[in-house]
Each structure stands twice: as structure tokens, then as C-alpha cells.
Amino acid sequence: MNYQDTEDMTIQAVKQYYKGNMEFFYLVLHPQAVVLSVGKDQLMVGKDEIMQQMQKKNNTGIRYDVDKISCKAYAVENRICHTVLESYILTYYPDQTIERVNQRVTVLWKYFSEKNAEKGQVEKAGWYAMNIHISVALDMGKKPENAAHFSESKFMEILNIAEKEEKIVLRDIDSCTHYVPASDIIRFEADNHQVIVFLKNKQKLIMSTTLNSLETQVGKDFVRVHRSHMVNVKYVQLVKNYKVTMVDGSVLPIPKEKYTNIKKTLANIVL
């Protein structure tokens, strides 16, 4: 019943779907599943309607391929998780035209037990896709160019779903997009036109961006202590002698001219 199992399930469903094999996709749909895609009026409610609409789309003569998949699951509450997949979709049209789109698939999964299956809610125990949102992947803060496109925030509003913790969108140098809770990030470090993200699980992400750009994105929990360093205030251990010590053992410099102001900013938390 591990919620992270939905990562492999989401990847399998998407890969099989674009190969024209709908069996696994239909198998994991809940009878009352809801799908919202990028097109206008593409809100489909119920497994039967979804299957009917998907069957129509498969008779167009268009072929697809999937490339560079990244997928991450986030626990929402017991037996419910939110899984986000991003990939490049290659579309091959009958006139030999090829189109590539960076697509995002957001799925709300729910685990049903044997007891639920016995009541007729599902065929068997396991994870079932309740809500699926298919969208063109966009950088945070940008509005869709197509007014017919439903944003993910609108989808959450429609379904009355709210995540417990805000996540920061981080795109690494391999063009993989990560949705990381702010509380998982210890600090950011600028290095040679790149930024290294240090996570509390001791892993790192490398991004082709600047601290100036990230500073406007990450929120009030992060403080710029140096031109090359930005820290999560929750992981600051000590501020002393023009240096800030983090819980992971890293010691970062603070410019003398900014030391007093930065120390005051952090005072209520670390002193």
C-alpha cells in the first residue's frame, strides 16, 4: 500500500496509453474518475464516458511517443496521494509533421481495501485514479497562452482539493521538473552560472538558473545571506562571527556590511 507505487503505475499508464494500449489505463480508473485535459470542454466524468471519448481519439491516425519522463508522488493523507508526471510527447501526424510538447499529468490516487471492493466500489483492492489533469507544462507564474487551457490551480478549485504544503517547482539541468516541499530544502548555492539545491535527504539538484531568479520564487522561509548562498531559516543553527552554520554542518559567509540586518532577520528563529 506504499503511495510511491503510484509513480510506476502512472508511468506505465502514460506509456501504454501513448502506445495505443488502453488496458492498464482503464484498469486503474475509478468508476467515478474525473479527467480534465488541455482542450476546451474536455472535462470527462465517469469511467464509461472517459473510455468512450478516449476510443474516439485513438481513431485519428496520429501516432505518439514519450520521452524524458519524470514522476513524483506526494502523500496527501492516509491512502490518498498526489502524483505528478512530466514528459515530452512526440506527435507524428499523417502528413509527416512532428510536434513535441512538454506535457504534465497530475493524478490524485486513492487506495481501496478488500472491504471497499466487497461493497462494489471497485473490482479489487489497490490504487485507483480518481482525478486526472493533463496539461501543457508551464513555468511557475506564467499564464497559459491558450485561454481554453485550464490551469492546475483551477483544476484543484473545481475538485476542491488542497495540498497540505506548498511545493517549489525546480527544473534541473536534465530538463526534469521536481515538485519539492519547501521544508525539504536546506539551502541553495550559486556555482558557475548554476545553482545547487541541497535537500534534507542529502541529495542534490543542479539547476541552470540564478539565485536572483529563485529568490522571487521560493517565499519567506528563505533568506539570502550572501550573493552565492540562500538558506531555509528552519535549518539555521547558529549565526556568529559573520557566518551562518546550518544543521547539515555547512558554514556560510555573511558579508560584513549585511551582517547586522541578516542577523536581525534570523534573530527570532536561531538566537
C-alpha positions as CSV (number, residue, x, y, z in Angstrom):
1,M,0.0,0.0,0.0
2,N,3.0,2.3,-0.4
3,Y,1.9,5.5,-2.1
4,Q,5.1,5.7,-4.0
5,D,3.9,2.7,-6.0
6,T,1.7,5.1,-7.9
7,E,4.8,6.6,-9.6
8,D,5.4,3.4,-11.5
9,M,1.7,3.0,-12.1
10,T,1.4,6.5,-13.5
11,I,4.4,6.0,-15.8
12,Q,3.1,2.6,-17.0
13,A,-0.4,4.1,-17.7
14,V,1.0,7.0,-19.7
15,K,3.5,4.9,-21.7
16,Q,0.9,2.3,-22.6
17,Y,-1.7,5.0,-23.4
18,Y,0.5,6.7,-26.0
19,K,1.4,3.3,-27.5
20,G,-2.4,2.8,-28.1
21,N,-2.7,0.1,-25.4
22,M,-5.5,1.3,-23.1
23,E,-5.9,-1.8,-21.0
24,F,-3.8,-0.7,-18.0
25,F,-5.2,2.9,-18.1
26,Y,-8.8,1.6,-17.9
27,L,-7.9,-0.9,-15.2
28,V,-6.7,1.7,-12.8
29,L,-9.6,4.2,-13.4
30,H,-12.1,4.5,-10.6
31,P,-15.8,4.3,-11.8
32,Q,-16.3,7.9,-10.8
33,A,-13.0,9.2,-12.1
34,V,-12.7,12.7,-13.5
35,V,-10.4,13.7,-16.4
36,L,-9.6,17.3,-17.4
37,S,-7.4,17.8,-20.5
38,V,-5.9,20.8,-22.2
39,G,-8.6,21.2,-24.8
40,K,-11.7,23.2,-24.5
41,D,-14.7,21.3,-22.9
42,Q,-12.5,18.3,-22.2
43,L,-14.0,17.6,-18.8
44,M,-14.9,13.9,-18.7
45,V,-16.7,12.4,-15.7
46,G,-17.0,8.7,-15.0
47,K,-15.1,5.8,-16.3
48,D,-17.7,4.9,-19.0
49,E,-17.6,8.4,-20.5
50,I,-13.8,8.5,-20.4
51,M,-13.5,5.2,-22.2
52,Q,-15.9,6.4,-24.9
53,Q,-14.0,9.7,-25.5
54,M,-10.6,8.0,-25.5
55,Q,-11.7,5.4,-28.0
56,K,-12.7,8.2,-30.4
57,K,-9.3,9.9,-30.1
58,N,-7.5,6.7,-31.0
59,N,-9.0,6.6,-34.5
60,T,-7.3,9.7,-35.8
61,G,-4.3,8.0,-37.5
62,I,-1.9,10.1,-35.2
63,R,1.0,8.3,-33.5
64,Y,2.7,9.3,-30.3
65,D,5.9,8.6,-28.4
66,V,7.0,9.5,-24.9
67,D,10.5,10.8,-23.9
68,K,12.2,12.1,-20.8
69,I,9.7,11.0,-18.1
70,S,10.0,12.3,-14.6
71,C,7.4,11.3,-11.9
72,K,7.0,12.1,-8.2
73,A,4.3,11.1,-5.7
74,Y,3.3,13.1,-2.7
75,A,1.2,11.8,0.2
76,V,-1.9,13.9,0.8
77,E,-3.4,11.9,3.6
78,N,-3.8,8.3,4.6
79,R,-4.4,6.2,1.4
80,I,-4.5,9.2,-0.8
81,C,-1.6,10.7,-2.8
82,H,-1.0,13.2,-5.5
83,T,1.3,12.0,-8.3
84,V,2.8,14.4,-10.9
85,L,4.4,13.2,-14.2
86,E,6.1,15.3,-16.7
87,S,7.4,14.2,-20.1
88,Y,7.9,15.2,-23.7
89,I,5.2,13.9,-26.0
90,L,6.2,13.5,-29.7
91,T,3.2,13.6,-32.0
92,Y,3.5,12.1,-35.5
93,Y,0.8,13.4,-37.9
94,P,-0.3,11.6,-41.1
95,D,1.2,14.4,-43.2
96,Q,4.6,13.6,-41.7
97,T,4.6,16.6,-39.4
98,I,6.2,16.0,-36.0
99,E,5.4,18.1,-32.9
100,R,7.0,18.0,-29.4
101,V,5.1,19.2,-26.3
102,N,6.2,19.2,-22.7
103,Q,3.2,17.7,-21.0
104,R,2.3,17.3,-17.4
105,V,-0.1,14.7,-16.0
106,T,-1.4,15.2,-12.4
107,V,-3.2,12.3,-10.8
108,L,-5.0,12.0,-7.5
109,W,-4.8,8.4,-6.4
110,K,-6.8,6.6,-3.7
111,Y,-6.2,3.2,-2.2
112,F,-9.2,0.9,-1.8
113,S,-9.1,-2.1,0.5
114,E,-10.7,-5.5,0.1
115,K,-13.6,-4.2,2.2
116,N,-14.2,-1.4,-0.4
117,A,-14.1,-4.0,-3.2
118,E,-16.6,-6.2,-1.5
119,K,-19.0,-3.2,-1.4
120,G,-18.8,-2.9,-5.1
121,Q,-16.9,0.3,-5.3
122,V,-14.0,-1.2,-7.2
123,E,-13.2,-4.6,-8.7
124,K,-10.3,-5.4,-6.4
125,A,-8.1,-3.9,-3.7
126,G,-5.5,-1.4,-4.9
127,W,-4.7,2.1,-6.0
128,Y,-7.3,3.8,-8.3
129,A,-7.0,7.1,-10.2
130,M,-9.7,9.4,-9.0
131,N,-8.8,12.7,-10.8
132,I,-6.5,13.2,-13.8
133,H,-5.4,16.6,-15.1
134,I,-3.5,16.7,-18.4
135,S,-1.8,20.0,-19.2
136,V,0.9,21.7,-21.1
137,A,3.8,22.1,-18.6
138,L,4.4,25.7,-17.8
139,D,7.0,27.6,-15.8
140,M,5.6,28.7,-12.4
141,G,3.9,32.0,-12.6
142,K,3.2,32.0,-16.3
143,K,-0.3,32.1,-17.6
144,P,-1.4,29.7,-20.4
145,E,-1.2,31.3,-23.8
146,N,-4.4,29.4,-24.8
147,A,-7.4,30.7,-22.9
148,A,-9.1,27.4,-23.3
149,H,-6.4,25.7,-21.2
150,F,-7.4,25.0,-17.6
151,S,-4.6,25.8,-15.2
152,E,-3.8,23.2,-12.5
153,S,-4.9,25.7,-9.8
154,K,-8.3,25.9,-11.4
155,F,-8.5,22.1,-11.5
156,M,-7.8,21.9,-7.8
157,E,-10.5,24.5,-7.3
158,I,-13.0,22.6,-9.3
159,L,-12.4,19.4,-7.4
160,N,-12.0,21.1,-4.0
161,I,-8.5,19.6,-3.4
162,A,-5.8,21.4,-1.5
163,E,-2.3,20.2,-0.8
164,K,-1.1,20.5,2.8
165,E,2.2,22.0,1.9
166,E,3.3,24.4,-0.8
167,K,5.8,22.8,-3.2
168,I,8.5,24.6,-5.1
169,V,9.0,23.8,-8.8
170,L,12.6,23.1,-9.6
171,R,13.8,22.2,-13.1
172,D,17.3,20.6,-13.2
173,I,19.9,20.6,-15.9
174,D,18.5,17.5,-17.4
175,S,15.2,19.3,-18.0
176,C,13.4,17.2,-15.3
177,T,10.9,19.1,-13.2
178,H,10.8,18.4,-9.5
179,Y,8.0,19.4,-7.1
180,V,9.8,19.8,-3.8
181,P,8.2,20.8,-0.5
182,A,9.9,23.9,0.9
183,S,10.6,22.0,4.1
184,D,12.8,19.5,2.2
185,I,15.2,22.2,1.0
186,I,18.1,23.2,3.3
187,R,19.8,25.8,1.1
188,F,20.7,27.0,-2.4
189,E,24.3,27.7,-3.5
190,A,25.3,29.5,-6.7
191,D,28.2,27.9,-8.6
192,N,29.4,28.9,-12.0
193,H,26.1,30.0,-13.7
194,Q,24.3,27.2,-11.9
195,V,22.6,26.7,-8.6
196,I,23.0,23.6,-6.4
197,V,20.0,22.7,-4.3
198,F,20.8,20.9,-1.0
199,L,18.0,18.7,0.3
200,K,17.5,17.3,3.7
201,N,17.7,13.7,2.4
202,K,21.4,14.6,1.5
203,Q,20.6,14.6,-2.2
204,K,21.4,17.5,-4.5
205,L,19.8,19.0,-7.6
206,I,21.7,21.2,-10.1
207,M,19.8,23.9,-11.9
208,S,20.7,26.3,-14.8
209,T,19.3,29.4,-13.1
210,T,20.4,32.2,-10.7
211,L,19.8,32.9,-7.1
212,N,18.1,36.2,-8.1
213,S,15.5,34.3,-10.1
214,L,14.9,31.7,-7.3
215,E,14.7,34.4,-4.6
216,T,11.4,35.7,-6.1
217,Q,10.0,32.2,-6.3
218,V,10.8,30.4,-3.0
219,G,9.0,32.5,-0.4
220,K,9.5,34.0,3.0
221,D,11.2,30.9,4.6
222,F,14.4,31.5,2.6
223,V,16.9,34.3,3.3
224,R,19.7,35.5,1.0
225,V,22.8,35.6,3.4
226,H,25.4,36.0,0.6
227,R,25.4,36.6,-3.1
228,S,26.2,32.9,-3.5
229,H,24.0,31.5,-0.7
230,M,20.3,31.4,0.2
231,V,19.2,29.4,3.2
232,N,16.0,27.9,4.6
233,V,15.6,29.7,8.0
234,K,14.2,26.5,9.5
235,Y,17.6,24.8,9.1
236,V,19.8,27.6,10.5
237,Q,21.7,26.5,13.6
238,L,23.9,29.5,14.5
239,V,24.7,33.0,13.4
240,K,28.1,34.2,14.7
241,N,31.3,35.9,13.6
242,Y,30.0,36.9,10.1
243,K,29.0,33.3,9.4
244,V,25.8,31.2,9.5
245,T,26.0,27.5,10.4
246,M,23.4,25.1,9.0
247,V,22.1,21.9,10.6
248,D,23.8,19.9,7.9
249,G,27.2,21.2,9.1
250,S,27.8,23.7,6.3
251,V,29.2,27.1,7.3
252,L,28.4,30.0,5.0
253,P,29.9,33.5,5.0
254,I,27.8,36.7,5.6
255,P,29.2,40.0,4.2
256,K,30.2,42.4,7.0
257,E,28.0,45.2,5.6
258,K,24.9,43.0,5.7
259,Y,25.7,41.1,8.9
260,T,23.6,43.2,11.2
261,N,20.5,43.2,9.0
262,I,20.7,39.5,8.3
263,K,21.3,38.7,12.0
264,K,18.1,40.7,12.9
265,T,16.1,38.8,10.2
266,L,17.2,35.5,11.7
267,A,17.2,36.5,15.3
268,N,13.7,35.3,16.3
269,I,14.4,31.9,14.8
270,V,18.0,31.0,15.6
271,L,19.2,33.1,18.5
